Amino acid sequence: MRAVTVRPLVTGSLEVRDVPDPVPGRGELLVEGLAVGVCGTDKEIVAGEYGWAPSGQEHLVLGHESLGRVRHAPPGTGFDTGDLVVGVVRRPDPVPCGACAHGEFDMCRNGRYTERGIKQRDGYAARLWTVESDYVVRLDAALRDVGVLMEPTTVVAKAWEQIERVGGRAWFEPRRVLVTGAGPIGLLAALLGVQRGLDVHVLDRVTTGPKPGLVRDLGATYHSGDSDQVISSLRPDVVIEATGAASLVFDAMAGTDTYGIVCLTGVSPKGRQLSVDAGTLNRQLVLENDVVVGSVNANLRHYRQAADALAKADQGWLERMITRRVPLEKAGVAFTAQDDDIKVVISLTEDR
């Protein structure tokens, strides 16, 4: 069968090639791959900056933002042939640490977890894949065209859960949320904020293309001005930072209202230095009971939350987030950015 592969840490090794058909193990589903999304992590792996092949293999099958249809499900798994499904990315470490032992493998303490399409496990960018029945989630059949957005939605479902848990330290009734960045994570974070009935604002640099319209049609407010001015004028109760831009991170930390919560979901590049008034920032965090929390990955609970959120969303709006669909045999094109890209998807079937 055909799959998108790389040799991890080797630049220019992306290849669509034949690999052996997968053979389901005990309790595993055989799934026909429909689509995979492309994100920044995938681009880092393709650039040779990141990634680990499975033990004993030279190549890694890419793809962690999955969507597939069950071709065969063993009895007793709770799945049926034809079910629309998404595979979970992370697996708990084999030791396991305390978090993994309690099902919170997104919070692994020792770093020995594995991840489909990223770290020591082949991914989902293949015409067929197998998955353990405990690490797959069923989607509403109506999400056939947009279900590939499930994995990034899990990331923001977890982020919102973390925000609400932190806010629950004391009386917490947020009204205004600012999302920085209008990429897939930012837009989906805004979607979940609107679904919570909040006054949602999104800050991004662009003034043209699909992003401003997507934000407005969500019922949120789009901003493209100076970040410090936007944040200081809004004084948001919650900030979800989805860019990783270091200066914006610190603007967000300094600009919330009292008892503000900043959730960092974007990963900043190393080596960039800023001049920061650390004393004033520390004073504000302490005296206003502010919190800054990082959030990454997701566990099974967040996949179910994401499935519910997507099922409630306007399907036309979700479809507009997918700005390019690239056929499998031309997968390399998906890793070169184009103007107005939001979510780029590789179609794995012959008919898409």
ABEGO torsion letter per residue (X at the ends): XBBBBBBBGBBGABBBBBBBBBBBBBGBBBBBBABBBBBAAAAAAAAGABEBBBBGBABBBBEABBBBBBABBBBGAGBBBGBBBBBBABBBBAOBBAAAAAGBAAABAAGABBBBGABGBBBABBABBBBBAAABBBBBAAAAAAAAAAAAAAAAAAAAAAAAAAAAABBBBBABBBBBEABAAAAAAAAAAAAAGBBBBBBBABABEAAAAAAAAAGBBBBABBAAAAAAAAGBABBBBAAGBAAAAAAAAAABBBGBBBBBABBBBBGBBBBBBAAAAAAAAAAAGBBBBBBBEBBAAAAAAAAAAAAABBAAAAAAABABBBBAAAAAAAABBBBGBBBBBBBABAAX
